[in-house]
Amino acid sequence: MKAICYPGNEIHATNYLDTEDFEGPLPHLFKNAMAFVMRNLHKIQAGRGVNAPGKPEIPESVFEELLVNALVHRDYLVSAPVRLFVFDNRIEIISPGHLPNNLTVEKIRAGNANIRNPILVSYVAKGLLPYHGLGSGIKRALSEWSRIDFKDDRDGCLFVAKVHREPVDTLKLANKGAIKRQNRISEAHDASINAPINAPINEFQEQLLNAIRSNPAISYDELAQLVQKDRTTVRRNIGKLKAAGFLKRSGSRKTGHWEIID
């Protein structure tokens, strides 16, 4: 699986906010894809107090159903990854393989199903993934969030689930800091032609900053263990924080420490 979060609403060749590739068993793919989506969603107050943790702008269960559907029902004879694209106005989950046999988008919306991978489905039904029954996943996702479009691309041999997001200016965000930081990064970018690609700080990067705030001498390996990510992912996101002016390293590699720039 390949996951990328882009600024704006179009695919860029080199401009992205967050990216990660996942390999391994299905539970590992599912867990990491869910984490990627959730850290790139806005958090809203949803009637809670200002000190309460925010809720995702789109229910987590929507992506649980769609990602399980993508992993279980994709065409494994097509040598291509499931692709997860996050844009400002939508999130796309693109599965290799069009709908099998006589299935149509209208039929899957109604709860009809046709098993492409029966052996895999039998294992998933026993608890390999959070699977709630054949044909029920799409209907359950739509009941939680009606703004989902599906495209059965038979020429391209793809199935696309497109989850539309609300405009950020209509959301009552639980943490407006991400928007302020995005503006701050944009200003820094405009001030220098050598500035890096701009991005808001996402939830994972906030987690890194909190870990560094608690232990300014923490190493990359210790960070990776703490946040349960690989060292490459940690280094890439630390690099983004440094380039955006939120973090700097003082002292030598062995005896130095991190400084968070407020």
BALOBA-1460 file (C-alpha; in Angstrom, 3 decimals):
// residues 262
<rec num="1" residu="m" x="0.000" y="0.000" z="0.000"/>
<rec num="2" residu="k" x="1.194" y="3.498" z="-0.856"/>
<rec num="3" residu="a" x="-0.163" y="6.508" z="1.068"/>
<rec num="4" residu="i" x="0.411" y="10.181" z="0.200"/>
<rec num="5" residu="c" x="-1.074" y="13.384" z="1.600"/>
<rec num="6" residu="y" x="-0.973" y="16.246" z="-0.925"/>
<rec num="7" residu="p" x="-1.436" y="19.990" z="-0.434"/>
<rec num="8" residu="g" x="-4.434" y="21.206" z="-2.394"/>
<rec num="9" residu="n" x="-6.639" y="19.015" z="-4.542"/>
<rec num="10" residu="e" x="-4.311" y="17.710" z="-7.251"/>
<rec num="11" residu="i" x="-1.557" y="15.091" z="-7.465"/>
<rec num="12" residu="h" x="1.935" y="16.610" z="-7.476"/>
<rec num="13" residu="a" x="5.107" y="14.997" z="-8.725"/>
<rec num="14" residu="t" x="7.241" y="16.127" z="-5.774"/>
<rec num="15" residu="n" x="5.061" y="18.313" z="-3.524"/>
<rec num="16" residu="y" x="3.524" y="16.381" z="-0.630"/>
<rec num="17" residu="l" x="2.763" y="16.824" z="3.079"/>
<rec num="18" residu="d" x="3.125" y="13.247" z="4.277"/>
<rec num="19" residu="t" x="3.932" y="9.936" z="2.619"/>
<rec num="20" residu="e" x="4.488" y="6.354" z="3.685"/>
<rec num="21" residu="d" x="4.681" y="2.942" z="2.016"/>
<rec num="22" residu="f" x="3.418" y="-0.153" z="3.826"/>
<rec num="23" residu="e" x="4.415" y="-3.772" z="3.273"/>
<rec num="24" residu="g" x="3.671" y="-6.927" z="5.228"/>
<rec num="25" residu="p" x="0.701" y="-8.919" z="6.546"/>
<rec num="26" residu="l" x="-2.815" y="-7.572" z="6.142"/>
<rec num="27" residu="p" x="-3.245" y="-6.526" z="9.810"/>
<rec num="28" residu="h" x="-0.051" y="-4.470" z="9.529"/>
<rec num="29" residu="l" x="-1.248" y="-2.798" z="6.308"/>
<rec num="30" residu="f" x="-4.637" y="-2.038" z="7.812"/>
<rec num="31" residu="k" x="-3.283" y="-0.661" z="11.099"/>
<rec num="32" residu="n" x="-0.749" y="1.637" z="9.440"/>
<rec num="33" residu="a" x="-3.142" y="2.848" z="6.740"/>
<rec num="34" residu="m" x="-5.709" y="3.744" z="9.418"/>
<rec num="35" residu="a" x="-3.052" y="5.610" z="11.386"/>
<rec num="36" residu="f" x="-2.015" y="7.525" z="8.250"/>
<rec num="37" residu="v" x="-5.582" y="8.624" z="7.529"/>
<rec num="38" residu="m" x="-6.357" y="9.612" z="11.104"/>
<rec num="39" residu="r" x="-3.253" y="11.733" z="11.551"/>
<rec num="40" residu="n" x="-4.057" y="13.657" z="8.356"/>
<rec num="41" residu="l" x="-7.678" y="14.411" z="9.245"/>
<rec num="42" residu="h" x="-8.765" y="17.585" z="11.004"/>
<rec num="43" residu="k" x="-10.036" y="17.248" z="14.569"/>
<rec num="44" residu="i" x="-13.300" y="18.996" z="15.429"/>
<rec num="45" residu="q" x="-14.871" y="19.918" z="18.753"/>
<rec num="46" residu="a" x="-18.222" y="18.259" z="17.926"/>
<rec num="47" residu="g" x="-19.983" y="19.801" z="20.929"/>
<rec num="48" residu="r" x="-17.206" y="18.966" z="23.362"/>
<rec num="49" residu="g" x="-15.439" y="21.334" z="25.713"/>
<rec num="50" residu="v" x="-12.381" y="23.220" z="24.521"/>
<rec num="51" residu="n" x="-10.092" y="21.021" z="26.614"/>
<rec num="52" residu="a" x="-11.565" y="17.731" z="25.377"/>
<rec num="53" residu="p" x="-9.772" y="15.812" z="22.618"/>
<rec num="54" residu="g" x="-11.226" y="16.497" z="19.197"/>
<rec num="55" residu="k" x="-13.131" y="14.019" z="17.073"/>
<rec num="56" residu="p" x="-12.067" y="13.214" z="13.501"/>
<rec num="57" residu="e" x="-13.848" y="15.304" z="10.894"/>
<rec num="58" residu="i" x="-15.025" y="12.026" z="9.283"/>
<rec num="59" residu="p" x="-15.879" y="9.014" z="11.477"/>
<rec num="60" residu="e" x="-13.039" y="6.521" z="11.842"/>
<rec num="61" residu="s" x="-15.436" y="3.662" z="11.073"/>
<rec num="62" residu="v" x="-15.836" y="4.959" z="7.493"/>
<rec num="63" residu="f" x="-12.182" y="4.331" z="6.689"/>
<rec num="64" residu="e" x="-12.179" y="1.088" z="8.642"/>
<rec num="65" residu="e" x="-14.847" y="-0.287" z="6.305"/>
<rec num="66" residu="l" x="-13.339" y="1.094" z="3.101"/>
<rec num="67" residu="l" x="-9.790" y="-0.033" z="3.844"/>
<rec num="68" residu="v" x="-10.895" y="-3.541" z="4.786"/>
<rec num="69" residu="n" x="-12.911" y="-3.645" z="1.560"/>
<rec num="70" residu="a" x="-9.869" y="-2.531" z="-0.446"/>
<rec num="71" residu="l" x="-7.535" y="-5.103" z="1.118"/>
<rec num="72" residu="v" x="-9.949" y="-8.025" z="1.019"/>
<rec num="73" residu="h" x="-11.570" y="-7.538" z="-2.380"/>
<rec num="74" residu="r" x="-8.755" y="-6.118" z="-4.518"/>
<rec num="75" residu="d" x="-7.446" y="-8.121" z="-7.478"/>
<rec num="76" residu="y" x="-4.183" y="-9.693" z="-6.278"/>
<rec num="77" residu="l" x="-3.347" y="-10.803" z="-9.802"/>
<rec num="78" residu="v" x="-2.738" y="-7.140" z="-10.671"/>
<rec num="79" residu="s" x="0.799" y="-6.177" z="-9.671"/>
<rec num="80" residu="a" x="0.041" y="-2.785" z="-8.136"/>
<rec num="81" residu="p" x="-0.406" y="-1.395" z="-4.618"/>
<rec num="82" residu="v" x="-3.570" y="-0.112" z="-3.045"/>
<rec num="83" residu="r" x="-3.150" y="3.672" z="-3.157"/>
<rec num="84" residu="l" x="-4.382" y="6.025" z="-0.458"/>
<rec num="85" residu="f" x="-4.438" y="9.709" z="-1.468"/>
<rec num="86" residu="v" x="-5.371" y="12.504" z="0.958"/>
<rec num="87" residu="f" x="-6.318" y="15.863" z="-0.581"/>
<rec num="88" residu="d" x="-7.800" y="19.004" z="0.944"/>
<rec num="89" residu="n" x="-11.274" y="18.243" z="-0.377"/>
<rec num="90" residu="r" x="-11.326" y="14.444" z="-0.525"/>
<rec num="91" residu="i" x="-9.646" y="11.153" z="0.342"/>
<rec num="92" residu="e" x="-9.295" y="8.481" z="-2.337"/>
<rec num="93" residu="i" x="-8.731" y="4.759" z="-1.837"/>
<rec num="94" residu="i" x="-7.773" y="3.169" z="-5.161"/>
<rec num="95" residu="s" x="-7.822" y="-0.628" z="-5.416"/>
<rec num="96" residu="p" x="-6.308" y="-2.672" z="-8.248"/>
<rec num="97" residu="g" x="-9.039" y="-4.493" z="-10.152"/>
<rec num="98" residu="h" x="-12.518" y="-3.403" z="-11.217"/>
<rec num="99" residu="l" x="-15.672" y="-4.907" z="-9.716"/>
<rec num="100" residu="p" x="-15.871" y="-8.639" z="-10.520"/>
<rec num="101" residu="n" x="-18.433" y="-10.297" z="-12.757"/>
<rec num="102" residu="n" x="-21.741" y="-8.452" z="-12.993"/>
<rec num="103" residu="l" x="-21.315" y="-6.218" z="-9.944"/>
<rec num="104" residu="t" x="-21.967" y="-2.498" z="-10.401"/>
<rec num="105" residu="v" x="-21.640" y="0.519" z="-8.168"/>
<rec num="106" residu="e" x="-25.420" y="0.597" z="-7.754"/>
<rec num="107" residu="k" x="-25.422" y="-3.031" z="-6.616"/>
<rec num="108" residu="i" x="-22.674" y="-2.612" z="-4.011"/>
<rec num="109" residu="r" x="-24.446" y="0.471" z="-2.650"/>
<rec num="110" residu="a" x="-27.475" y="-1.778" z="-2.169"/>
<rec num="111" residu="g" x="-25.404" y="-4.368" z="-0.291"/>
<rec num="112" residu="n" x="-24.819" y="-6.901" z="-3.068"/>
<rec num="113" residu="a" x="-21.452" y="-8.675" z="-3.132"/>
<rec num="114" residu="n" x="-19.398" y="-11.056" z="-5.209"/>
<rec num="115" residu="i" x="-16.399" y="-12.730" z="-3.610"/>
<rec num="116" residu="r" x="-13.172" y="-12.403" z="-5.600"/>
<rec num="117" residu="n" x="-10.867" y="-13.882" z="-2.929"/>
<rec num="118" residu="p" x="-12.900" y="-16.536" z="-1.057"/>
<rec num="119" residu="i" x="-9.970" y="-18.051" z="0.871"/>
<rec num="120" residu="l" x="-8.849" y="-14.625" z="2.048"/>
<rec num="121" residu="v" x="-12.408" y="-13.714" z="3.051"/>
<rec num="122" residu="s" x="-12.658" y="-16.907" z="5.126"/>
<rec num="123" residu="y" x="-9.570" y="-15.918" z="7.136"/>
<rec num="124" residu="v" x="-10.651" y="-12.304" z="7.510"/>
<rec num="125" residu="a" x="-14.067" y="-13.427" z="8.748"/>
<rec num="126" residu="k" x="-12.290" y="-15.295" z="11.575"/>
<rec num="127" residu="g" x="-10.771" y="-12.096" z="12.935"/>
<rec num="128" residu="l" x="-7.783" y="-11.276" z="10.737"/>
<rec num="129" residu="l" x="-9.321" y="-7.839" z="10.088"/>
<rec num="130" residu="p" x="-12.372" y="-6.017" z="11.531"/>
<rec num="131" residu="y" x="-14.757" y="-7.569" z="8.987"/>
<rec num="132" residu="h" x="-18.519" y="-7.309" z="9.630"/>
<rec num="133" residu="g" x="-19.990" y="-9.475" z="6.925"/>
<rec num="134" residu="l" x="-20.106" y="-9.827" z="3.164"/>
<rec num="135" residu="g" x="-21.732" y="-6.884" z="1.417"/>
<rec num="136" residu="s" x="-22.256" y="-4.827" z="4.571"/>
<rec num="137" residu="g" x="-19.104" y="-2.709" z="4.580"/>
<rec num="138" residu="i" x="-20.080" y="-0.236" z="1.842"/>
<rec num="139" residu="k" x="-23.563" y="0.241" z="3.283"/>
<rec num="140" residu="r" x="-22.133" y="0.765" z="6.761"/>
<rec num="141" residu="a" x="-19.643" y="3.362" z="5.498"/>
<rec num="142" residu="l" x="-22.419" y="5.217" z="3.656"/>
<rec num="143" residu="s" x="-24.621" y="5.203" z="6.748"/>
<rec num="144" residu="e" x="-21.818" y="6.929" z="8.680"/>
<rec num="145" residu="w" x="-20.832" y="9.368" z="5.905"/>
<rec num="146" residu="s" x="-23.088" y="9.762" z="2.879"/>
<rec num="147" residu="r" x="-20.625" y="11.856" z="0.859"/>
<rec num="148" residu="i" x="-18.799" y="8.914" z="-0.710"/>
<rec num="149" residu="d" x="-18.569" y="8.302" z="-4.461"/>
<rec num="150" residu="f" x="-17.470" y="5.052" z="-6.089"/>
<rec num="151" residu="k" x="-16.008" y="4.547" z="-9.544"/>
<rec num="152" residu="d" x="-15.661" y="1.194" z="-11.271"/>
<rec num="153" residu="d" x="-12.972" y="1.871" z="-13.893"/>
<rec num="154" residu="r" x="-13.003" y="-1.195" z="-16.134"/>
<rec num="155" residu="d" x="-10.625" y="0.306" z="-18.695"/>
<rec num="156" residu="g" x="-8.053" y="1.196" z="-16.057"/>
<rec num="157" residu="c" x="-8.775" y="-1.955" z="-14.009"/>
<rec num="158" residu="l" x="-9.344" y="0.097" z="-10.848"/>
<rec num="159" residu="f" x="-11.981" y="0.606" z="-8.203"/>
<rec num="160" residu="v" x="-12.007" y="4.021" z="-6.525"/>
<rec num="161" residu="a" x="-13.724" y="5.046" z="-3.283"/>
<rec num="162" residu="k" x="-13.764" y="8.845" z="-2.978"/>
<rec num="163" residu="v" x="-14.624" y="10.285" z="0.454"/>
<rec num="164" residu="h" x="-15.468" y="13.983" z="0.240"/>
<rec num="165" residu="r" x="-14.299" y="16.283" z="3.052"/>
<rec num="166" residu="e" x="-15.991" y="19.399" z="4.384"/>
<rec num="167" residu="p" x="-14.220" y="22.715" z="3.635"/>
<rec num="168" residu="v" x="-11.878" y="23.498" z="6.504"/>
<rec num="169" residu="d" x="-13.348" y="26.983" z="6.972"/>
<rec num="170" residu="t" x="-16.727" y="25.410" z="7.818"/>
<rec num="171" residu="l" x="-15.300" y="23.141" z="10.527"/>
<rec num="172" residu="k" x="-15.189" y="24.042" z="14.198"/>
<rec num="173" residu="l" x="-11.677" y="22.787" z="14.783"/>
<rec num="174" residu="a" x="-10.653" y="21.467" z="18.168"/>
<rec num="175" residu="n" x="-7.097" y="22.665" z="17.484"/>
<rec num="176" residu="k" x="-6.651" y="25.648" z="15.201"/>
<rec num="177" residu="g" x="-2.908" y="25.492" z="15.706"/>
<rec num="178" residu="a" x="-2.447" y="23.433" z="12.551"/>
<rec num="179" residu="i" x="-3.979" y="26.202" z="10.443"/>
<rec num="180" residu="k" x="-1.848" y="28.860" z="12.132"/>
<rec num="181" residu="r" x="1.247" y="26.769" z="11.612"/>
<rec num="182" residu="q" x="0.373" y="26.273" z="7.950"/>
<rec num="183" residu="n" x="0.194" y="30.037" z="7.481"/>
<rec num="184" residu="r" x="3.461" y="30.454" z="9.340"/>
<rec num="185" residu="i" x="5.211" y="27.897" z="7.139"/>
<rec num="186" residu="s" x="3.830" y="29.578" z="4.014"/>
<rec num="187" residu="e" x="5.237" y="32.926" z="5.123"/>
<rec num="188" residu="a" x="8.631" y="31.338" z="5.708"/>
<rec num="189" residu="h" x="8.494" y="29.759" z="2.256"/>
<rec num="190" residu="d" x="7.684" y="33.073" z="0.590"/>
<rec num="191" residu="a" x="10.636" y="34.694" z="2.340"/>
<rec num="192" residu="s" x="13.189" y="32.341" z="0.814"/>
<rec num="193" residu="i" x="13.415" y="30.637" z="-2.562"/>
<rec num="194" residu="n" x="15.366" y="27.864" z="-0.852"/>
<rec num="195" residu="a" x="12.613" y="27.155" z="1.640"/>
<rec num="196" residu="p" x="11.219" y="23.601" z="1.579"/>
<rec num="197" residu="i" x="7.779" y="22.494" z="0.469"/>
<rec num="198" residu="n" x="5.196" y="23.814" z="2.920"/>
<rec num="199" residu="a" x="2.942" y="21.672" z="5.067"/>
<rec num="200" residu="p" x="0.782" y="21.952" z="8.166"/>
<rec num="201" residu="i" x="2.007" y="20.023" z="11.156"/>
<rec num="202" residu="n" x="0.060" y="16.796" z="11.366"/>
<rec num="203" residu="e" x="-0.841" y="14.743" z="14.418"/>
<rec num="204" residu="f" x="2.213" y="12.500" z="14.089"/>
<rec num="205" residu="q" x="4.553" y="15.498" z="13.977"/>
<rec num="206" residu="e" x="2.809" y="16.936" z="17.041"/>
<rec num="207" residu="q" x="3.516" y="13.617" z="18.743"/>
<rec num="208" residu="l" x="7.196" y="13.930" z="17.870"/>
<rec num="209" residu="l" x="7.327" y="17.474" z="19.239"/>
<rec num="210" residu="n" x="5.692" y="16.365" z="22.493"/>
<rec num="211" residu="a" x="8.211" y="13.540" z="22.860"/>
<rec num="212" residu="i" x="11.101" y="15.947" z="22.252"/>
<rec num="213" residu="r" x="9.605" y="18.458" z="24.669"/>
<rec num="214" residu="s" x="9.641" y="15.769" z="27.367"/>
<rec num="215" residu="n" x="13.198" y="14.667" z="26.540"/>
<rec num="216" residu="p" x="15.270" y="17.159" z="24.496"/>
<rec num="217" residu="a" x="18.184" y="14.693" z="24.345"/>
<rec num="218" residu="i" x="16.087" y="11.891" z="22.807"/>
<rec num="219" residu="s" x="17.663" y="10.073" z="19.847"/>
<rec num="220" residu="y" x="16.104" y="9.056" z="16.524"/>
<rec num="221" residu="d" x="16.064" y="5.408" z="17.610"/>
<rec num="222" residu="e" x="14.399" y="6.264" z="20.910"/>
<rec num="223" residu="l" x="11.822" y="8.378" z="19.091"/>
<rec num="224" residu="a" x="11.108" y="5.568" z="16.638"/>
<rec num="225" residu="q" x="10.550" y="3.130" z="19.493"/>
<rec num="226" residu="l" x="8.366" y="5.590" z="21.400"/>
<rec num="227" residu="v" x="6.058" y="6.446" z="18.484"/>
<rec num="228" residu="q" x="6.193" y="2.908" z="17.033"/>
<rec num="229" residu="k" x="7.389" y="3.994" z="13.592"/>
<rec num="230" residu="d" x="10.493" y="3.123" z="11.626"/>
<rec num="231" residu="r" x="13.579" y="5.336" z="11.917"/>
<rec num="232" residu="t" x="13.265" y="6.569" z="8.313"/>
<rec num="233" residu="t" x="9.754" y="7.910" z="8.922"/>
<rec num="234" residu="v" x="10.894" y="9.654" z="12.108"/>
<rec num="235" residu="r" x="13.914" y="11.247" z="10.405"/>
<rec num="236" residu="r" x="11.790" y="12.434" z="7.458"/>
<rec num="237" residu="n" x="9.246" y="14.130" z="9.712"/>
<rec num="238" residu="i" x="11.916" y="15.617" z="11.967"/>
<rec num="239" residu="g" x="13.482" y="17.054" z="8.817"/>
<rec num="240" residu="k" x="10.179" y="18.690" z="7.901"/>
<rec num="241" residu="l" x="9.857" y="20.213" z="11.368"/>
<rec num="242" residu="k" x="13.420" y="21.551" z="11.208"/>
<rec num="243" residu="a" x="12.946" y="22.961" z="7.709"/>
<rec num="244" residu="a" x="9.703" y="24.669" z="8.730"/>
<rec num="245" residu="g" x="11.383" y="26.400" z="11.673"/>
<rec num="246" residu="f" x="9.733" y="24.541" z="14.551"/>
<rec num="247" residu="l" x="12.769" y="22.568" z="15.647"/>
<rec num="248" residu="k" x="16.540" y="22.819" z="15.632"/>
<rec num="249" residu="r" x="19.459" y="20.721" z="16.789"/>
<rec num="250" residu="s" x="22.144" y="22.204" z="19.037"/>
<rec num="251" residu="g" x="25.514" y="20.664" z="19.860"/>
<rec num="252" residu="s" x="27.178" y="17.591" z="18.447"/>
<rec num="253" residu="r" x="25.471" y="14.471" z="17.141"/>
<rec num="254" residu="k" x="26.328" y="12.488" z="20.284"/>
<rec num="255" residu="t" x="26.003" y="15.096" z="23.031"/>
<rec num="256" residu="g" x="23.625" y="17.591" z="21.447"/>
<rec num="257" residu="h" x="19.959" y="18.209" z="22.119"/>
<rec num="258" residu="w" x="16.762" y="19.385" z="20.405"/>
<rec num="259" residu="e" x="15.296" y="22.855" z="20.813"/>
<rec num="260" residu="i" x="11.644" y="23.549" z="20.040"/>
<rec num="261" residu="i" x="11.101" y="27.007" z="18.563"/>
<rec num="262" residu="d" x="7.825" y="28.531" z="19.765"/>
